[in-house]
Amino acid sequence: MSAAQSEIPLEGRLGALQCHFTWDLEPGRNKLLRIKDTLQDIGTEDGHMWRGHIYNLQGFVHFQLGSIEEARSFFSRAEEAFRRMRGAEEGPWLVVTYGNQAWLHHHQGELAESRACLSKIDGLMTEDPSQDELHPEICAEKAWTLMKFSREQNLLADDYFQRAIRMQPDVVEWQTSHVILLVNMSKRNATGVEEDIMEKLRKAKEQDPENLYLAAIYLLQLAKKGQIDQSGACELATKVLRNPVSSYSGIRPLLWFYRTFTSIDEAVALAEETLKLHPDERYLKRCAALCYRWKIWEKNSRPSPSLIKKGIRAHKDLISIYPDTSFMKRIQLANMYARSEKKKAKSEKIFQQLLEEDLEPAEQQVFFTIYAKHLFFNQQQSNMSIMYHMKAVEIPIKSFYQESSIQALEKIRHRKGNQEVDRFLSRLRESQK
């Protein structure tokens, strides 16, 4: 440590670090729990190029949730993972990990250990010839973390990926993850991503031919542009079935391909076949439950009692294996019960329980929109439905659900000329000016 650095208070030096504790991740408990589940579903089998980054973010999430020893363990695993993947004991790829460890030690009152981590960082940074710009390893980890943490920070993640790739253009996994981010940012486009992103996707697929998730995304985007490759989908499905299970195995975008461009029945069959091969994999149970929902709510369909029973069983299972993030799964289960003539009372019981819970505003908005639709379509309670759509719109969070409730109210106004709805929407337009 230099003489100048030794004079800076410990808190000041910690605040200047590049690590998860200084990246303005703004965690709320529900978001942390969702990220915790997401990271667990990614998987960390040997050879996973993002293992160190996954462990670092898991450590930060566990720390924020109060599981200090779990956080300590994950940061240690991150350190070991980076060394194994990079084939060296020390290097700039450890700067973020050491920063996380320094913060953890500081919070726990372990000041000597915190200073020791800072000294390690100093040693790594003096080896860095570029002091004016973040090292590409740090840019890449920050980009990946922001991408996983929040959609609102996707543009910033894009910027950091570009910086990392500009400085070190030969790292394939950085380019792959950057392209996946760009596709995710364009997800709501029914005709696929723009041509420049499509070209980047094609190049990334050539550079990373073993990445089945990337291949599945490419297949899906081609289909959106009218190039439906059925034989390619079949070949890819065979590979996915043989590979280790994770949320990046390619199964989910492949299911979307079948749902959108062949049939929901094929999506259900693939999900069930995959689950049969890996019956204990909770992520595959999520995929199967998703397919059952697609089939049960397929347009102009009359789902059989056996299908509804499968859907109910799948969603009850999800609630037990994802207990910390069961909010949406409980709503989905309630909707499943509503489709069964013999289980409607169970549907109402779940909705009433959710009505009485102290939900966060974003969750309230989601619930009000879905409950309003339930009241209209399943209960034929039009006035109550209108009231809950209004409640959803009044929560000042711009989202798919707020927009869905606005659209529902617009339809009611045009169809029935409802004066109360007309006044409500007029006030809404005035407030948005």
C-alpha positions in Angstrom: 0.0 0.0 0.0 1.4 3.4 -0.9 1.8 6.2 1.7 -1.0 8.2 0.0 -3.4 5.3 0.1 -2.6 4.5 3.8 -3.8 8.0 4.7 -7.3 7.5 3.1 -9.9 6.3 5.7 -10.9 2.6 5.3 -14.5 3.6 4.4 -13.3 5.9 1.7 -11.1 3.2 0.1 -14.0 0.7 0.3 -16.3 3.2 -1.4 -13.9 3.6 -4.3 -13.8 -0.1 -5.0 -15.3 -1.8 -8.1 -17.5 -4.5 -6.6 -21.2 -5.5 -6.0 -21.4 -3.3 -2.9 -20.6 -0.1 -4.9 -22.6 -0.8 -8.0 -25.9 0.8 -6.9 -27.8 -2.5 -7.1 -30.6 -1.2 -4.9 -31.9 -4.5 -3.6 -35.4 -5.0 -2.3 -36.1 -8.3 -0.4 -38.4 -9.7 -3.0 -36.0 -8.9 -5.9 -33.2 -10.5 -3.9 -35.2 -13.7 -3.4 -36.0 -13.8 -7.2 -32.4 -13.3 -8.1 -31.4 -16.0 -5.6 -33.7 -18.5 -7.3 -32.6 -17.4 -10.8 -28.9 -17.9 -10.0 -29.6 -21.3 -8.5 -31.3 -22.4 -11.7 -28.4 -21.3 -13.9 -26.3 -24.0 -12.6 -22.5 -24.1 -12.0 -21.3 -27.3 -13.5 -17.6 -27.6 -14.3 -16.5 -25.6 -17.2 -19.2 -22.9 -16.9 -17.5 -19.7 -18.0 -19.5 -17.5 -15.6 -19.1 -19.6 -12.4 -17.1 -16.9 -10.6 -19.5 -14.2 -11.6 -22.5 -16.4 -10.4 -20.8 -17.1 -7.1 -20.0 -13.4 -6.5 -23.6 -12.3 -7.2 -24.9 -15.2 -5.0 -22.6 -14.0 -2.2 -23.9 -10.4 -2.5 -27.5 -11.6 -2.5 -27.0 -13.8 0.5 -25.3 -11.0 2.4 -28.1 -8.6 1.7 -30.6 -11.3 2.9 -28.6 -11.6 6.2 -26.9 -15.0 5.5 -23.4 -13.8 6.3 -21.7 -17.2 6.4 -23.3 -18.2 3.1 -22.1 -15.0 1.6 -18.6 -15.7 2.9 -18.7 -19.2 1.4 -19.8 -18.0 -2.1 -17.1 -15.3 -2.2 -14.5 -18.0 -1.5 -16.0 -20.2 -4.2 -15.9 -17.2 -6.6 -12.2 -16.8 -5.9 -11.4 -20.5 -6.5 -13.6 -20.6 -9.6 -11.8 -17.6 -11.2 -8.4 -19.2 -10.5 -9.5 -22.5 -12.1 -11.1 -20.9 -15.1 -8.1 -18.5 -15.7 -5.5 -21.0 -14.9 -3.6 -18.6 -12.6 -3.4 -17.7 -8.9 -3.7 -14.0 -9.3 -5.0 -11.5 -11.9 -7.4 -8.6 -12.5 -10.4 -11.1 -12.6 -10.1 -11.2 -8.8 -10.5 -7.5 -8.2 -14.3 -7.6 -7.8 -14.1 -10.7 -5.6 -11.5 -9.2 -3.3 -13.6 -6.0 -3.2 -16.7 -8.0 -2.1 -14.6 -9.8 0.6 -13.2 -6.5 1.8 -16.8 -5.1 2.2 -18.0 -8.3 4.0 -15.0 -8.2 6.5 -15.7 -4.5 7.1 -19.4 -5.0 7.8 -18.4 -7.8 10.2 -15.9 -5.6 12.1 -13.0 -7.7 10.7 -10.9 -4.6 9.9 -7.5 -6.3 9.5 -8.9 -8.8 7.0 -10.6 -6.0 5.1 -7.3 -4.1 4.8 -5.6 -7.3 3.7 -8.1 -7.6 0.8 -7.5 -4.0 -0.1 -3.7 -4.7 -0.2 -4.4 -7.6 -2.6 -6.4 -5.3 -4.9 -3.6 -2.7 -4.8 -1.2 -5.4 -5.9 -3.4 -6.4 -8.8 -4.1 -2.8 -10.0 -0.4 -1.9 -10.1 0.0 -4.6 -12.7 -2.7 -3.0 -14.8 -1.1 -0.7 -17.5 -4.4 1.2 -18.1 -5.1 3.2 -15.0 -7.5 5.6 -16.8 -10.1 3.0 -17.7 -11.6 0.0 -15.9 -10.0 -3.3 -16.7 -12.0 -5.3 -19.2 -12.5 -8.2 -16.7 -14.1 -5.7 -14.3 -16.3 -4.2 -17.1 -17.4 -7.7 -18.1 -18.3 -8.7 -14.6 -20.2 -5.5 -13.9 -22.1 -5.9 -17.2 -23.1 -9.4 -16.4 -24.2 -8.5 -12.9 -26.3 -5.5 -14.1 -27.9 -7.7 -16.7 -28.9 -10.3 -14.1 -30.0 -7.8 -11.5 -32.3 -5.4 -13.2 -33.9 -4.8 -16.6 -33.8 -1.0 -15.8 -30.0 -1.3 -15.9 -29.8 -3.1 -19.3 -28.5 -0.1 -21.1 -25.7 0.4 -18.6 -24.9 -3.4 -18.9 -24.8 -3.0 -22.7 -22.3 -0.1 -22.3 -20.0 -2.1 -20.0 -20.1 -5.2 -22.3 -19.1 -2.9 -25.2 -16.2 -1.5 -23.2 -15.0 -5.0 -22.2 -15.2 -6.3 -25.8 -13.5 -3.2 -27.3 -10.5 -3.7 -25.0 -10.4 -7.5 -25.3 -12.4 -8.6 -28.4 -11.3 -12.3 -28.4 -13.3 -13.4 -25.3 -16.1 -15.5 -26.7 -18.3 -15.7 -23.6 -18.4 -11.9 -23.3 -19.6 -11.5 -26.9 -22.2 -14.3 -26.4 -23.6 -12.7 -23.2 -23.7 -9.3 -24.8 -25.7 -10.6 -27.8 -28.1 -12.4 -25.4 -28.6 -9.1 -23.6 -29.4 -7.3 -26.8 -31.9 -9.9 -27.8 -33.5 -9.7 -24.3 -33.8 -5.9 -24.7 -35.8 -6.5 -27.9 -37.9 -9.4 -26.7 -41.3 -7.8 -27.1 -40.8 -7.4 -30.9 -43.1 -10.0 -32.6 -41.1 -9.8 -35.8 -37.8 -10.5 -34.2 -34.7 -8.4 -33.5 -33.4 -5.7 -35.8 -31.0 -6.8 -38.6 -27.8 -5.5 -36.9 -28.6 -7.5 -33.8 -29.5 -10.5 -36.0 -26.1 -10.3 -37.6 -24.4 -10.1 -34.2 -26.4 -13.1 -33.1 -25.3 -15.1 -36.2 -21.7 -14.3 -35.7 -21.9 -15.2 -32.0 -23.4 -18.5 -32.9 -20.5 -19.2 -35.2 -18.0 -18.3 -32.6 -19.7 -20.2 -29.8 -21.1 -23.3 -31.6 -21.6 -25.4 -28.5 -23.8 -22.9 -26.8 -27.3 -24.5 -27.1 -29.0 -21.5 -25.4 -27.6 -19.2 -28.1 -28.6 -21.7 -30.8 -32.2 -21.9 -29.5 -32.4 -18.1 -29.4 -31.1 -17.9 -33.0 -33.7 -20.5 -34.1 -36.5 -18.6 -32.5 -35.4 -15.2 -34.0 -35.1 -16.8 -37.5 -38.7 -18.2 -37.1 -40.0 -14.7 -36.2 -38.6 -13.6 -39.5 -40.4 -16.3 -41.4 -37.5 -18.9 -41.6 -39.0 -21.8 -39.6 -36.4 -24.6 -39.3 -38.3 -27.6 -38.0 -35.4 -30.1 -38.6 -33.0 -27.7 -36.8 -35.4 -27.6 -33.9 -35.6 -31.4 -33.7 -31.8 -31.7 -33.8 -31.4 -29.1 -31.2 -34.0 -30.7 -28.9 -32.0 -34.0 -29.1 -28.9 -32.1 -27.9 -30.7 -30.3 -25.1 -32.1 -33.6 -23.8 -28.5 -35.0 -23.5 -27.0 -31.9 -21.9 -26.9 -30.9 -18.2 -30.0 -29.1 -17.0 -29.9 -25.3 -16.4 -31.9 -22.2 -17.3 -29.3 -21.7 -20.1 -29.5 -25.2 -21.5 -31.7 -23.9 -24.3 -34.9 -25.6 -23.3 -37.0 -22.5 -22.6 -36.5 -20.7 -26.0 -37.0 -24.0 -27.7 -40.3 -24.5 -26.0 -41.3 -21.0 -27.2 -40.4 -22.0 -30.7 -42.7 -25.0 -30.6 -45.5 -23.1 -28.9 -45.4 -20.2 -31.5 -44.4 -21.9 -34.7 -45.5 -25.6 -34.5 -47.9 -26.5 -31.7 -48.3 -26.2 -28.0 -48.8 -30.0 -27.9 -45.2 -30.4 -29.2 -44.0 -28.0 -26.5 -45.8 -30.0 -23.8 -44.4 -33.3 -25.2 -40.8 -31.9 -25.1 -41.1 -30.5 -21.6 -42.5 -33.8 -20.3 -39.8 -35.9 -22.1 -37.1 -33.7 -20.6 -38.6 -33.9 -17.2 -38.9 -37.7 -17.5 -35.1 -37.8 -18.0 -34.4 -35.4 -15.2 -37.3 -35.8 -12.8 -35.7 -33.9 -9.9 -34.7 -30.8 -11.7 -36.8 -28.0 -10.4 -36.2 -25.7 -13.5 -37.7 -28.3 -15.8 -40.7 -28.5 -13.5 -41.1 -24.7 -14.1 -40.9 -25.3 -17.9 -43.5 -28.1 -17.7 -45.9 -25.9 -15.7 -45.4 -23.1 -18.2 -46.4 -25.5 -21.0 -49.5 -26.6 -19.1 -50.6 -23.0 -18.7 -50.1 -22.4 -22.5 -52.2 -25.5 -23.3 -55.0 -24.8 -20.7 -55.4 -21.2 -21.9 -55.0 -22.0 -25.6 -57.4 -19.9 -27.6 -60.7 -21.5 -28.4 -59.7 -24.7 -26.5 -61.7 -26.6 -23.8 -59.0 -28.2 -21.6 -59.7 -31.7 -20.4 -60.0 -32.4 -16.6 -56.9 -34.5 -16.8 -54.9 -31.6 -18.3 -56.2 -29.2 -15.6 -55.3 -31.8 -13.0 -51.7 -31.9 -14.4 -51.5 -28.1 -14.3 -52.7 -27.9 -10.7 -50.3 -30.6 -9.6 -47.4 -28.9 -11.4 -48.1 -25.5 -9.8 -48.6 -26.9 -6.3 -45.2 -28.6 -6.7 -43.6 -25.3 -7.8 -44.9 -23.5 -4.7 -43.2 -26.1 -2.5 -39.9 -26.0 -4.3 -39.8 -22.2 -4.8 -41.2 -21.1 -1.4 -39.6 -17.7 -1.3 -40.9 -16.6 -4.7 -44.3 -18.2 -4.8 -46.4 -15.1 -5.3 -47.0 -15.5 -9.1 -47.2 -19.3 -8.8 -50.0 -18.9 -6.2 -51.9 -16.7 -8.6 -51.4 -19.2 -11.4 -52.6 -22.0 -9.2 -55.7 -20.0 -8.3 -56.4 -19.5 -12.0 -55.9 -23.3 -12.6 -58.5 -24.1 -9.9 -60.9 -21.6 -11.5 -60.8 -23.7 -14.7 -61.9 -26.9 -12.7 -65.6 -27.2 -11.9 -64.8 -29.1 -8.7 -62.1 -26.7 -7.4 -63.5 -23.2 -7.9 -63.8 -22.8 -4.1 -60.0 -23.3 -3.8 -59.4 -20.6 -6.3 -61.5 -18.1 -4.3 -59.7 -19.0 -1.1 -56.2 -18.3 -2.7 -57.4 -14.9 -4.1 -58.9 -13.9 -0.8 -55.7 -14.8 1.0 -53.7 -12.7 -1.5 -56.2 -9.8 -1.0 -55.4 -9.8 2.7 -51.6 -10.0 2.4 -49.3 -7.0 2.7 -48.0 -7.0 -0.8 -45.4 -4.7 -2.3 -46.8 -2.0 -4.7 -45.5 -3.9 -7.8 -47.0 -7.1 -6.6 -50.3 -5.4 -5.7 -50.5 -4.0 -9.3 -49.9 -7.5 -10.8 -52.5 -9.0 -8.4 -55.2 -6.3 -9.0 -54.9 -6.7 -12.8 -55.1 -10.5 -12.8 -57.9 -10.6 -10.1 -59.9 -8.0 -12.2 -59.8 -10.4 -15.1 -60.8 -13.3 -12.9 -63.7 -11.4 -11.6 -64.9 -10.5 -15.1 -64.3 -13.8 -17.0 -64.9 -16.4 -14.2 -67.2 -14.6 -11.8 -69.1 -12.3 -14.1 -68.7 -9.5 -11.6 -68.2 -6.6 -14.0 -68.4 -3.7 -11.5 -65.9 -5.4 -9.1 -63.6 -6.1 -12.1 -63.6 -2.4 -13.1 -62.8 -1.4 -9.5 -59.7 -3.6 -9.4 -58.5 -2.5 -12.9 -58.7 1.1 -11.6 -56.7 0.1 -8.5 -54.0 -1.4 -10.7 -53.8 1.7 -12.8 -53.6 4.0 -9.8 -50.4 2.4 -8.6 -47.7 4.7 -10.2 -45.6 1.9 -11.7 -45.4 1.7 -15.5 -45.6 -2.0 -16.4 -47.3 -4.5 -18.6 -50.0 -5.0 -16.0 -50.8 -1.3 -15.7 -51.1 -1.1 -19.5 -53.2 -4.2 -19.6 -55.7 -2.7 -17.1 -55.8 0.6 -19.0 -56.6 -1.4 -22.2 -59.3 -3.3 -20.4 -60.9 -0.1 -19.1 -60.7 1.5 -22.6 -62.7 -1.5 -24.0 -65.3 -1.2 -21.3 -65.7 2.6 -22.0 -66.1 2.0 -25.8 -68.3 -1.0 -25.4 -70.7 0.2 -22.7 -70.1 3.9 -22.5 -69.4 3.6 -18.7 -69.3 7.2 -17.3 -67.3 6.3 -14.2 -64.6 4.7 -16.4 -64.7 7.6 -18.8 -64.1 10.1 -16.0 -61.3 7.9 -14.6 -59.5 7.6 -17.9 -59.9 11.4 -18.6 -58.3 12.2 -15.2 -55.5 9.7 -16.0 -54.8 11.4 -19.4 -54.8 14.8 -17.7 -52.3 13.7 -15.0 -50.0 12.3 -17.7 -49.8 15.6 -19.6 
